[in-house]
Amino acid sequence: QLQLVESGGGLVQPGGSLRLSCVASGSTLNRYAIGWFRQAPGKEREGVSFISSSGGNANYADSVKGRFTISRDNAKNTVYLQMNSLKPEDTAVYYCAAAAVQGSQYVLDFPYEYDYWGQGTQVTVSS
């Protein structure tokens, strides 16, 4: 059973940076497409960024393009989300999710496509 644990959240001022990590255990991560999602209070969960199992393909929500970068190190069973130029509207609980895929190039954009979820890490952007 794949388990995911996020870390790296915290309080940061507008314009600052954070790097979130998602560490997997129970299985090797190189068979899984990964997504980062976030949920702010009173709002629906939204997709932030997604990466294929090989790391060769990635997608971003329009709201984070040019500011966030997703990457993965399959040897470390870890996926990262580098977040720069943070804005107050980025405040949310951030979740990583995984889905087993047959091909290494697939990027999955929707929450229903994912089978495994972490517990989330809080990101607060405030002065």
C-alpha positions as CSV (number, residue, x, y, z in Angstrom):
1,Q,0.0,0.0,0.0
2,L,1.5,3.3,-1.1
3,Q,1.7,6.0,1.6
4,L,2.4,9.6,1.0
5,V,3.7,12.2,3.5
6,E,4.0,15.9,2.7
7,S,6.2,18.4,4.4
8,G,7.7,21.8,3.9
9,G,4.7,24.0,4.5
10,G,4.7,27.0,6.8
11,L,4.1,30.7,7.2
12,V,5.8,32.9,4.6
13,Q,5.5,36.5,3.6
14,P,4.2,37.5,0.2
15,G,6.9,37.2,-2.4
16,G,8.6,34.5,-0.5
17,S,9.3,30.9,-1.4
18,L,8.7,27.4,0.0
19,R,9.6,23.9,-1.2
20,L,7.1,21.2,-0.5
21,S,8.2,17.5,-0.4
22,C,6.1,14.4,-0.9
23,V,7.8,11.3,0.3
24,A,6.4,7.9,-0.7
25,S,6.7,4.6,1.1
26,G,5.3,1.1,0.6
27,S,6.1,1.1,-3.1
28,T,8.5,2.6,-5.6
29,L,7.3,5.9,-6.9
30,N,8.5,5.4,-10.5
31,R,5.2,3.7,-11.5
32,Y,3.1,6.6,-10.3
33,A,1.9,9.9,-11.8
34,I,1.9,12.5,-9.1
35,G,-0.3,15.6,-8.6
36,W,-0.2,18.4,-6.1
37,F,-3.6,19.8,-5.1
38,R,-4.7,22.5,-2.6
39,Q,-7.7,23.4,-0.7
40,A,-8.4,26.7,0.9
41,P,-11.1,27.2,3.6
42,G,-14.6,27.2,2.1
43,K,-13.3,26.4,-1.4
44,E,-13.1,23.2,-3.4
45,R,-9.9,21.3,-3.9
46,E,-8.1,22.5,-7.0
47,G,-5.2,21.0,-9.0
48,V,-1.9,22.9,-8.8
49,S,0.6,20.9,-10.7
50,F,1.0,17.4,-12.1
51,I,4.0,15.3,-13.3
52,S,4.3,12.0,-15.2
53,S,5.9,8.9,-13.6
54,S,9.1,9.5,-15.6
55,G,9.2,13.2,-14.8
56,G,9.3,14.1,-18.5
57,N,5.9,15.8,-18.7
58,A,4.3,18.3,-16.3
59,N,1.3,20.6,-16.2
60,Y,0.4,23.6,-14.1
61,A,-2.7,25.5,-13.2
62,D,-2.8,28.9,-14.8
63,S,-2.7,30.5,-11.4
64,V,0.7,29.1,-10.6
65,K,2.4,29.0,-14.0
66,G,5.8,30.7,-14.0
67,R,5.9,30.6,-10.1
68,F,5.7,27.0,-9.2
69,T,7.9,24.1,-10.4
70,I,7.2,20.4,-9.9
71,S,10.0,17.9,-10.0
72,R,10.7,14.4,-8.8
73,D,13.6,12.2,-7.7
74,N,12.4,8.6,-8.2
75,A,15.6,7.3,-6.6
76,K,14.6,9.1,-3.4
77,N,10.9,8.3,-3.8
78,T,10.2,12.0,-3.5
79,V,8.3,14.6,-5.5
80,Y,8.9,18.3,-4.9
81,L,6.9,21.5,-5.5
82,Q,9.0,24.6,-5.5
83,M,6.8,27.6,-4.9
84,N,8.2,31.1,-5.6
85,S,6.7,34.6,-5.6
86,L,4.0,33.4,-3.2
87,K,0.8,35.3,-2.9
88,P,-1.8,35.4,-0.1
89,E,-4.2,33.6,-2.5
90,D,-1.8,30.6,-2.4
91,T,-2.8,30.0,1.2
92,A,-4.2,26.5,1.5
93,V,-3.6,23.0,2.6
94,Y,-1.5,21.3,0.0
95,Y,-1.9,17.6,-0.8
96,C,0.1,15.3,-3.0
97,A,-1.6,12.4,-4.7
98,A,-0.5,9.4,-6.7
99,A,-1.9,7.2,-9.4
100,A,-0.5,4.0,-10.8
101,V,0.0,4.4,-14.6
102,Q,1.0,2.1,-17.4
103,G,2.9,4.6,-19.4
104,S,5.6,6.9,-18.2
105,Q,4.4,10.0,-20.1
106,Y,0.9,10.4,-18.7
107,V,0.0,13.5,-16.7
108,L,-3.3,13.3,-14.7
109,D,-5.1,16.5,-14.0
110,F,-8.1,15.6,-12.0
111,P,-8.6,14.5,-8.4
112,Y,-10.7,11.5,-9.3
113,E,-7.8,10.0,-11.3
114,Y,-5.7,9.6,-8.1
115,D,-5.9,6.7,-5.7
116,Y,-3.5,7.7,-2.9
117,W,-3.4,10.9,-1.0
118,G,-1.2,12.4,1.7
119,Q,-2.5,14.1,4.8
120,G,-1.6,17.6,3.6
121,T,0.7,20.4,4.7
122,Q,-0.5,23.9,5.5
123,V,0.9,26.8,3.5
124,T,0.1,30.3,4.8
125,V,1.1,33.4,2.9
126,S,0.7,36.5,5.0
127,S,2.6,39.6,6.1
